[in-house]
Amino acid sequence: MSLKAFHLIFISAAILLAFGFGAWCLAAWPSGGMPARVSMAVLSFGAAIGLLFYGKWFLKKLNHPELM
């Protein structure tokens, strides 16, 4: 497995984990009532969205290395 393929798999896993953690925080918030869970969910969703943009940028760089 090449380093580029591993990087894409790792980014995909990080995106899924960040969305999953954010969803878990929102699901657990009504039962626990801690306001920190909402902020963790927002930060997690923000990180997942940032990783999506990074993944898109990385794929673009992979397909067109002359652009960078």
C-alpha positions in Angstrom: 0.0 0.0 0.0 1.4 3.4 -1.0 1.7 6.3 1.4 -0.8 8.2 -0.6 -3.4 5.5 -0.3 -2.8 5.2 3.4 -3.2 8.9 3.7 -6.6 8.8 1.9 -7.7 5.9 4.1 -6.6 7.7 7.3 -8.3 11.0 6.3 -11.5 9.1 5.5 -11.4 7.3 8.9 -10.8 10.6 10.7 -13.8 12.2 9.0 -16.1 9.3 9.9 -14.8 9.2 13.5 -15.2 13.0 13.9 -18.8 12.9 12.6 -19.5 9.8 14.7 -18.1 11.5 17.9 -20.2 14.6 17.2 -23.3 12.6 16.7 -22.6 10.7 19.9 -22.1 13.9 21.9 -25.4 15.2 20.6 -27.2 12.0 21.4 -25.8 11.8 24.9 -26.4 15.5 25.7 -30.1 15.2 26.7 -29.4 12.4 29.2 -26.4 14.1 30.8 -27.3 17.7 30.3 -23.7 18.9 30.2 -23.2 22.0 28.0 -19.7 20.9 27.2 -21.1 18.0 25.1 -22.7 20.5 22.7 -19.4 22.4 22.3 -17.6 19.1 21.8 -20.1 18.2 19.1 -19.7 21.6 17.4 -15.9 21.3 17.4 -16.1 17.8 16.2 -18.4 18.7 13.3 -16.1 21.6 12.5 -13.1 19.3 12.4 -14.9 16.9 10.2 -15.8 19.6 7.7 -12.2 20.9 7.8 -11.0 17.4 7.1 -13.4 17.1 4.2 -11.9 20.3 2.6 -8.4 19.0 3.3 -9.3 15.6 1.6 -10.7 17.4 -1.4 -7.5 19.6 -1.6 -5.3 16.5 -1.3 -7.2 14.6 -4.0 -6.8 17.7 -6.3 -3.1 17.8 -5.5 -2.8 14.1 -6.2 -4.4 14.4 -9.6 -2.7 17.6 -10.7 0.6 18.0 -8.9 1.6 20.9 -11.2 -1.0 23.1 -9.5 1.0 23.1 -6.2 
